[in-house]
Amino acid sequence: QYQLFTKQVVQFEQMLFEDGIALVKLWFSIDKKEQEKRLEERKTNPLISWKLSTVDALAQQKWDDFTHYKELMFKKTATPTSPWVVVKGNDKDLARKEAMRYVLNQVKYTNRGSTGTKLDYNPAIVSVISNS
């Protein structure tokens, strides 16, 4: 199933591209220390404890495995027409703003740039993976 999926998803995304559909694949990436901090907060903060899952219990132990498969997914499913956009997400607010800037830079719209506001994303926060 995995092999079939990684083959078909690339074909499917290419069909979407050929039909004129804009597809943006965002991956918000945090480091292991930040993940640990967020998981601890989920355990102690009643407002976000609902986010805690059984997968979270293994997240820190499986960090290297998850990272390996994430990178493999990027390698198998990133293409020039459907790249992965990796956003450094340790700072949630900044990450969200940079993701919005990236998306706005990909879309053509009326009066784009007319306000004089600079919408370029920060390449130190946002990187594009597009394997050939």
Backbone as a printed PyTorch tensor [residue, N CA C, xyz], in Angstrom:
tensor([[[  0.8240,  -1.1930,   0.0000],
         [  0.0000,   0.0000,   0.0000],
         [  0.8660,   1.2540,   0.0000]],

        [[  1.9320,   1.2290,   0.7790],
         [  2.8070,   2.3920,   0.8680],
         [  3.4540,   2.6940,  -0.4810]],

        [[  4.0070,   1.6700,  -1.1230],
         [  4.6580,   1.8500,  -2.4230],
         [  3.6680,   2.3860,  -3.4560]],

        [[  2.4680,   1.8090,  -3.4610],
         [  1.4430,   2.2510,  -4.3980],
         [  1.0540,   3.6990,  -4.1240]],

        [[  0.8880,   4.0430,  -2.8530],
         [  0.5200,   5.4090,  -2.4880],
         [  1.5700,   6.4120,  -2.9540]],

        [[  2.8520,   6.1440,  -2.6630],
         [  3.8870,   7.1110,  -3.0180],
         [  4.0020,   7.2780,  -4.5360]],

        [[  3.6460,   6.2600,  -5.2650],
         [  3.6410,   6.3670,  -6.7320],
         [  2.4130,   7.1580,  -7.1870]],

        [[  1.2510,   6.7960,  -6.6650],
         [  0.0100,   7.4090,  -7.1250],
         [ -0.1590,   8.8570,  -6.6730]],

        [[  0.3540,   9.1900,  -5.5030],
         [  0.1760,  10.5650,  -5.0290],
         [  0.9030,  11.5430,  -5.9490]],

        [[  2.0610,  11.1770,  -6.4380],
         [  2.7950,  12.0390,  -7.3630],
         [  2.0130,  12.1900,  -8.6660]],

        [[  1.4570,  11.0940,  -9.1620],
         [  0.6460,  11.1630, -10.3810],
         [ -0.6070,  12.0100, -10.1710]],

        [[ -1.2540,  11.8360,  -9.0260],
         [ -2.4600,  12.5920,  -8.7050],
         [ -2.1600,  14.0940,  -8.6160]],

        [[ -1.0840,  14.4320,  -7.9210],
         [ -0.7140,  15.8370,  -7.8010],
         [ -0.3650,  16.4400,  -9.1610]],

        [[  0.2440,  15.6660, -10.0400],
         [  0.5570,  16.1450, -11.3870],
         [ -0.7310,  16.4130, -12.1680]],

        [[ -1.7310,  15.5460, -11.9980],
         [ -3.0180,  15.7640, -12.6710],
         [ -3.6740,  17.0480, -12.1570]],

        [[ -3.6030,  17.2830, -10.8580],
         [ -4.1620,  18.5200, -10.2990],
         [ -3.4640,  19.7350, -10.9040]],

        [[ -2.1430,  19.6770, -10.9920],
         [ -1.3560,  20.7570, -11.5750],
         [ -1.7660,  21.0080, -13.0300]],

        [[ -1.8960,  19.9210, -13.7840],
         [ -2.2720,  20.0480, -15.1880],
         [ -3.6860,  20.6090, -15.3660]],

        [[ -4.5350,  20.4200, -14.3700],
         [ -5.8900,  20.9740, -14.3970],
         [ -5.9320,  22.4130, -13.8940]],

        [[ -4.7790,  22.9750, -13.5430],
         [ -4.7180,  24.3640, -13.1070],
         [ -5.0000,  24.5790, -11.6340]],

        [[ -4.9750,  23.5130, -10.8560],
         [ -5.2290,  23.6220,  -9.4170],
         [ -3.9130,  23.8910,  -8.7000]],

        [[ -3.9200,  24.9230,  -7.8810],
         [ -2.7280,  25.2590,  -7.0980],
         [ -2.7220,  24.4090,  -5.8330]],

        [[ -1.6720,  23.6690,  -5.6500],
         [ -1.5270,  22.8090,  -4.4900],
         [ -0.2920,  23.2570,  -3.7200]],

        [[ -0.4670,  23.5260,  -2.4360],
         [  0.6600,  23.9100,  -1.5840],
         [  0.7420,  22.8980,  -0.4520]],

        [[  1.8730,  22.2000,  -0.3830],
         [  2.0760,  21.1910,   0.6570],
         [  3.0020,  21.7760,   1.7180]],

        [[  2.4100,  22.1500,   2.8500],
         [  3.1650,  22.7550,   3.9350],
         [  3.4730,  21.7120,   5.0050]],

        [[  4.7000,  21.7360,   5.4970],
         [  5.0990,  20.8910,   6.6180],
         [  5.7070,  21.8130,   7.6680]],

        [[  5.0300,  21.9250,   8.8040],
         [  5.5440,  22.7300,   9.9030],
         [  6.4420,  21.8350,  10.7460]],

        [[  7.7010,  22.1870,  10.7800],
         [  8.7070,  21.3480,  11.4140],
         [  9.1750,  21.9720,  12.7270]],

        [[  9.1830,  21.1660,  13.7750],
         [  9.7210,  21.6190,  15.0630],
         [ 10.8710,  20.6950,  15.4430]],

        [[ 11.7250,  21.1810,  16.3110],
         [ 12.8300,  20.3130,  16.7390],
         [ 12.3980,  19.4690,  17.9430]],

        [[ 13.2400,  18.5380,  18.2990],
         [ 12.8970,  17.5700,  19.3470],
         [ 12.6530,  18.2440,  20.6970]],

        [[ 13.4440,  19.2470,  21.0030],
         [ 13.2930,  19.9490,  22.2810],
         [ 11.9450,  20.6850,  22.3300]],

        [[ 11.5850,  21.3200,  21.2440],
         [ 10.2950,  22.0300,  21.1870],
         [  9.1360,  21.0490,  21.2890]],

        [[  9.2700,  19.9030,  20.6360],
         [  8.2210,  18.8900,  20.7400],
         [  8.0470,  18.4450,  22.1830]],

        [[  9.1590,  18.2150,  22.8560],
         [  9.1050,  17.7970,  24.2570],
         [  8.3830,  18.8560,  25.1030]],

        [[  8.7160,  20.1190,  24.8710],
         [  8.0930,  21.2220,  25.6030],
         [  6.5770,  21.2500,  25.3590]],

        [[  6.1770,  21.0970,  24.1070],
         [  4.7450,  21.1320,  23.7670],
         [  4.0000,  19.9300,  24.3480]],

        [[  4.6410,  18.7660,  24.3410],
         [  3.9930,  17.5870,  24.9140],
         [  3.8150,  17.7410,  26.4200]],

        [[  4.8020,  18.3090,  27.0880],
         [  4.6780,  18.5580,  28.5270],
         [  3.5390,  19.5230,  28.8130]],

        [[  3.4310,  20.5380,  27.9760],
         [  2.3490,  21.5100,  28.1530],
         [  0.9800,  20.8470,  27.9680]],

        [[  0.8780,  19.9480,  27.0210],
         [ -0.3840,  19.2280,  26.8160],
         [ -0.7610,  18.3950,  28.0430]],

        [[  0.2470,  17.8740,  28.7200],
         [ -0.0100,  17.0500,  29.9090],
         [ -0.5020,  17.8930,  31.0860]],

        [[ -0.0710,  19.1420,  31.1530],
         [ -0.3640,  19.9640,  32.3300],
         [ -1.4130,  21.0460,  32.1050]],

        [[ -1.6490,  21.4350,  30.8680],
         [ -2.5900,  22.5150,  30.5830],
         [ -3.9540,  21.9350,  30.2110]],

        [[ -4.9680,  22.1360,  31.0470],
         [ -6.2860,  21.5560,  30.7710],
         [ -6.9430,  22.0990,  29.4910]],

        [[ -6.5130,  23.2690,  29.0200],
         [ -7.0920,  23.8420,  27.8120],
         [ -6.6200,  23.1370,  26.5350]],

        [[ -5.4790,  22.4750,  26.6220],
         [ -4.9790,  21.7660,  25.4270],
         [ -4.7330,  20.2880,  25.6750]],

        [[ -5.1330,  19.8000,  26.8230],
         [ -4.8950,  18.3830,  27.1300],
         [ -5.6330,  17.4570,  26.1710]],

        [[ -6.6950,  17.9550,  25.5530],
         [ -7.4430,  17.1540,  24.5860],
         [ -6.5800,  16.7780,  23.3700]],

        [[ -5.5080,  17.5250,  23.1260],
         [ -4.6300,  17.2480,  21.9880],
         [ -3.7270,  16.0370,  22.2240]],

        [[ -3.5700,  15.6500,  23.4740],
         [ -2.6630,  14.5540,  23.8160],
         [ -3.2160,  13.2360,  23.2890]],

        [[ -2.3960,  12.5100,  22.5470],
         [ -2.8320,  11.2420,  21.9610],
         [ -1.8720,  10.1190,  22.3330]],

        [[ -2.2570,   8.9210,  21.9920],
         [ -1.3880,   7.7730,  22.2630],
         [ -0.0980,   7.8570,  21.4410]],

        [[ -0.1790,   8.4470,  20.2550],
         [  1.0120,   8.6190,  19.4220],
         [  1.9930,   9.5690,  20.1090]],

        [[  1.4540,  10.5750,  20.7960],
         [  2.3170,  11.5240,  21.4980],
         [  3.1930,  10.8420,  22.5340]],

        [[  2.6770,   9.8150,  23.1560],
         [  3.4390,   9.1030,  24.1860],
         [  4.7300,   8.5160,  23.6110]],

        [[  4.7230,   8.1750,  22.3460],
         [  5.8980,   7.5750,  21.7030],
         [  6.7200,   8.5760,  20.8930]],

        [[  6.2190,   9.7830,  20.7550],
         [  6.8270,  10.7560,  19.8490],
         [  8.3050,  10.9900,  20.1250]],

        [[  8.6630,  11.2020,  21.3580],
         [ 10.0620,  11.4610,  21.6800],
         [ 10.9250,  10.2170,  21.4620]],

        [[ 10.4000,   9.0480,  21.8330],
         [ 11.1590,   7.8050,  21.6560],
         [ 11.3810,   7.4890,  20.1790]],

        [[ 10.4000,   7.8240,  19.3640],
         [ 10.4410,   7.4800,  17.9360],
         [ 10.9120,   8.6440,  17.0600]],

        [[ 11.4730,   9.6730,  17.6590],
         [ 11.8640,  10.8730,  16.9200],
         [ 12.7190,  10.5300,  15.6920]],

        [[ 13.7330,   9.7220,  15.8730],
         [ 14.6260,   9.3920,  14.7600],
         [ 13.9040,   8.6080,  13.6720]],

        [[ 13.0260,   7.6840,  14.0650],
         [ 12.2530,   6.9140,  13.0760],
         [ 11.3150,   7.8320,  12.2950]],

        [[ 10.5870,   8.6910,  13.0250],
         [  9.6650,   9.6170,  12.3600],
         [ 10.4200,  10.5300,  11.3950]],

        [[ 11.5810,  11.0060,  11.8220],
         [ 12.3930,  11.8900,  10.9840],
         [ 12.8360,  11.1640,   9.7170]],

        [[ 13.2660,   9.9220,   9.8730],
         [ 13.6850,   9.1240,   8.7130],
         [ 12.5520,   9.0090,   7.6940]],

        [[ 11.3610,   8.6490,   8.1560],
         [ 10.2350,   8.4510,   7.2380],
         [  9.6990,   9.7650,   6.6760]],

        [[  9.8040,  10.8300,   7.4340],
         [  9.4130,  12.1490,   6.9340],
         [ 10.3280,  12.5290,   5.7690]],

        [[ 11.6310,  12.3620,   5.9570],
         [ 12.5860,  12.7020,   4.9020],
         [ 12.4110,  11.8040,   3.6780]],

        [[ 12.0900,  10.5500,   3.8940],
         [ 11.8150,   9.6270,   2.7950],
         [ 10.5670,  10.0750,   2.0270]],

        [[  9.5360,  10.5070,   2.7670],
         [  8.3220,  11.0040,   2.1280],
         [  8.6450,  12.2250,   1.2640]],

        [[  9.4530,  13.1530,   1.8070],
         [  9.8350,  14.3230,   1.0230],
         [ 10.5340,  13.8930,  -0.2640]],

        [[ 11.4530,  12.9550,  -0.1330],
         [ 12.2320,  12.4950,  -1.2870],
         [ 11.3300,  11.8580,  -2.3520]],

        [[ 10.3460,  11.0660,  -1.9060],
         [  9.4990,  10.3400,  -2.8560],
         [  8.3540,  11.1680,  -3.4220]],

        [[  7.9250,  12.2070,  -2.7050],
         [  6.7100,  12.9020,  -3.1400],
         [  6.8920,  14.3750,  -3.4860]],

        [[  8.1010,  14.9030,  -3.3700],
         [  8.3550,  16.2860,  -3.7650],
         [  8.7370,  16.3200,  -5.2380]],

        [[  8.0700,  17.1650,  -5.9880],
         [  8.3670,  17.3180,  -7.4100],
         [  8.4550,  18.8070,  -7.7320]],

        [[  9.0130,  19.1610,  -8.8880],
         [  9.0750,  20.5860,  -9.2470],
         [  7.6920,  21.2480,  -9.3150]],

        [[  6.6680,  20.5130,  -9.7240],
         [  5.3310,  21.1030,  -9.8050],
         [  4.5470,  20.9690,  -8.5070]],

        [[  5.0150,  20.1210,  -7.5930],
         [  4.3400,  19.9310,  -6.3070],
         [  5.3780,  19.7140,  -5.2010]],

        [[  6.1060,  20.7900,  -4.8890],
         [  7.1610,  20.6550,  -3.8780],
         [  6.5920,  20.6160,  -2.4650]],

        [[  7.4030,  20.1770,  -1.5400],
         [  7.0900,  20.3090,  -0.1210],
         [  7.6630,  21.6330,   0.3410]],

        [[  6.8980,  22.3430,   1.1390],
         [  7.3440,  23.6060,   1.7070],
         [  7.5020,  23.3730,   3.2090]],

        [[  8.7310,  23.3980,   3.6770],
         [  9.0170,  23.1230,   5.0810],
         [  9.1670,  24.4580,   5.8050]],

        [[  8.3590,  24.6160,   6.8470],
         [  8.3570,  25.8500,   7.6300],
         [  8.8880,  25.5310,   9.0230]],

        [[  9.9480,  26.2170,   9.4210],
         [ 10.4710,  26.0320,  10.7760],
         [  9.4190,  26.5590,  11.7430]],

        [[  8.9040,  25.6650,  12.5870],
         [  7.7310,  25.9930,  13.3780],
         [  7.9200,  26.1200,  14.8710]],

        [[  9.1450,  26.2140,  15.3550],
         [  9.3150,  26.3630,  16.8050],
         [  8.6030,  27.6090,  17.3190]],

        [[  8.6480,  28.6870,  16.5550],
         [  7.9160,  29.9070,  16.8830],
         [  6.6230,  29.8740,  16.0710]],

        [[  5.5220,  29.4790,  16.7280],
         [  4.2520,  29.2630,  16.0120],
         [  3.7800,  30.4950,  15.2500]],

        [[  3.8160,  31.6430,  15.8960],
         [  3.3150,  32.8710,  15.2800],
         [  4.1160,  33.2130,  14.0260]],

        [[  5.4280,  33.2020,  14.1460],
         [  6.2920,  33.5020,  13.0040],
         [  6.1030,  32.4730,  11.8960]],

        [[  6.0150,  31.2160,  12.2540],
         [  5.8440,  30.1550,  11.2560],
         [  4.5570,  30.3540,  10.4570]],

        [[  3.4740,  30.6800,  11.1320],
         [  2.1950,  30.8900,  10.4510],
         [  2.2670,  32.0860,   9.5110]],

        [[  2.8910,  33.1580,   9.9570],
         [  3.0230,  34.3500,   9.1020],
         [  3.8780,  34.0470,   7.8690]],

        [[  4.9720,  33.3460,   8.0730],
         [  5.8480,  33.0110,   6.9430],
         [  5.1560,  32.0680,   5.9710]],

        [[  4.3520,  31.1360,   6.4820],
         [  3.5900,  30.2410,   5.6000],
         [  2.5950,  31.0440,   4.7680]],

        [[  1.9290,  32.0050,   5.3910],
         [  0.9940,  32.8510,   4.6430],
         [  1.7240,  33.6610,   3.5800]],

        [[  2.9070,  34.1830,   3.9310],
         [  3.6870,  34.9340,   2.9420],
         [  4.0670,  34.0350,   1.7630]],

        [[  4.4540,  32.8140,   2.0620],
         [  4.8160,  31.8870,   0.9840],
         [  3.6280,  31.6660,   0.0520]],

        [[  2.4710,  31.3470,   0.6350],
         [  1.2760,  31.0790,  -0.1780],
         [  0.9130,  32.3110,  -1.0000]],

        [[  0.9250,  33.4860,  -0.3870],
         [  0.5850,  34.7080,  -1.1200],
         [  1.5480,  34.9640,  -2.2670]],

        [[  2.7970,  34.5460,  -2.1260],
         [  3.7710,  34.7010,  -3.2060],
         [  3.5300,  33.7310,  -4.3560]],

        [[  2.7790,  32.6750,  -4.1150],
         [  2.5150,  31.6770,  -5.1450],
         [  1.2590,  31.9830,  -5.9570]],

        [[  0.4150,  32.8670,  -5.4380],
         [ -0.8950,  33.1210,  -6.0320],
         [ -0.9070,  34.4800,  -6.7290]],

        [[ -1.4660,  34.4920,  -7.9320],
         [ -1.6580,  35.7550,  -8.6390],
         [ -3.0360,  36.2840,  -8.2650]],

        [[ -3.0930,  37.5430,  -7.8560],
         [ -4.3650,  38.1360,  -7.4840],
         [ -4.3500,  39.6250,  -7.8370]],

        [[ -5.5330,  40.1920,  -7.9310],
         [ -5.6930,  41.5840,  -8.3020],
         [ -5.0190,  42.4830,  -7.2720]],

        [[ -4.3560,  43.5140,  -7.7810],
         [ -3.6730,  44.5180,  -6.9450],
         [ -2.5340,  43.9380,  -6.1050]],

        [[ -2.0060,  42.8400,  -6.5270],
         [ -0.8730,  42.2540,  -5.8010],
         [  0.2810,  43.2480,  -5.7700]],

        [[  0.7740,  43.5260,  -4.5910],
         [  1.8970,  44.4410,  -4.4210],
         [  1.5330,  45.9100,  -4.4570]],

        [[  0.2540,  46.2220,  -4.6520],
         [ -0.1430,  47.6240,  -4.7920],
         [ -0.0690,  48.4020,  -3.4780]],

        [[ -0.0990,  47.7300,  -2.3540],
         [ -0.0630,  48.4300,  -1.0630],
         [  1.3570,  48.7920,  -0.6600]],

        [[  2.3210,  48.2750,  -1.3660],
         [  3.7100,  48.5330,  -1.0220],
         [  4.2190,  47.6390,   0.0990]],

        [[  3.3410,  46.7870,   0.6170],
         [  3.7260,  45.8740,   1.6860],
         [  4.5750,  44.7560,   1.1070]],

        [[  5.6820,  44.4780,   1.7410],
         [  6.5690,  43.4150,   1.2750],
         [  6.0650,  42.0830,   1.8120]],

        [[  5.7460,  41.1710,   0.9080],
         [  5.2130,  39.8720,   1.3140],
         [  6.1790,  38.7290,   1.0520]],

        [[  7.4420,  39.0380,   0.7830],
         [  8.4140,  37.9720,   0.5690],
         [  8.5790,  37.1700,   1.8470]],

        [[  8.6410,  35.8530,   1.6840],
         [  8.8550,  34.9910,   2.8500],
         [ 10.3440,  34.9250,   3.1670]],

        [[ 10.6300,  34.5540,   4.3880],
         [ 12.0020,  34.4750,   4.8710],
         [ 12.5610,  33.0860,   4.5710]],

        [[ 13.5620,  32.9840,   3.6820],
         [ 14.1130,  31.6660,   3.3340],
         [ 14.8400,  30.9810,   4.5040]],

        [[ 15.1110,  31.7050,   5.5670],
         [ 15.6860,  31.0720,   6.7540],
         [ 14.6180,  30.3170,   7.5370]],

        [[ 13.3510,  30.6420,   7.2830],
         [ 12.2230,  29.9980,   7.9610],
         [ 11.5120,  29.0220,   7.0250]],

        [[ 11.4280,  29.3760,   5.7590],
         [ 10.6870,  28.5840,   4.7700],
         [ 11.6510,  28.0490,   3.7260]],

        [[ 11.6490,  26.7370,   3.5370],
         [ 12.4700,  26.1380,   2.4830],
         [ 11.6090,  25.2400,   1.6130]],

        [[ 11.9860,  25.1770,   0.3450],
         [ 11.2130,  24.4120,  -0.6320],
         [ 12.0060,  23.1900,  -1.0620]],

        [[ 11.3490,  22.0340,  -0.9870],
         [ 11.9720,  20.7830,  -1.4240],
         [ 11.2660,  20.3370,  -2.6880]],

        [[ 11.9940,  20.3200,  -3.8020],
         [ 11.3940,  19.8800,  -5.0690],
         [ 12.3780,  18.9850,  -5.7920]],

        [[ 12.2960,  17.7130,  -5.5570],
         [ 13.1740,  16.7460,  -6.2060],
         [ 12.8300,  16.6370,  -7.6830]],

        [[ 13.8220,  16.3300,  -8.4690],
         [ 13.5760,  16.1880,  -9.9110],
         [ 13.2390,  14.7760, -10.2600]]])
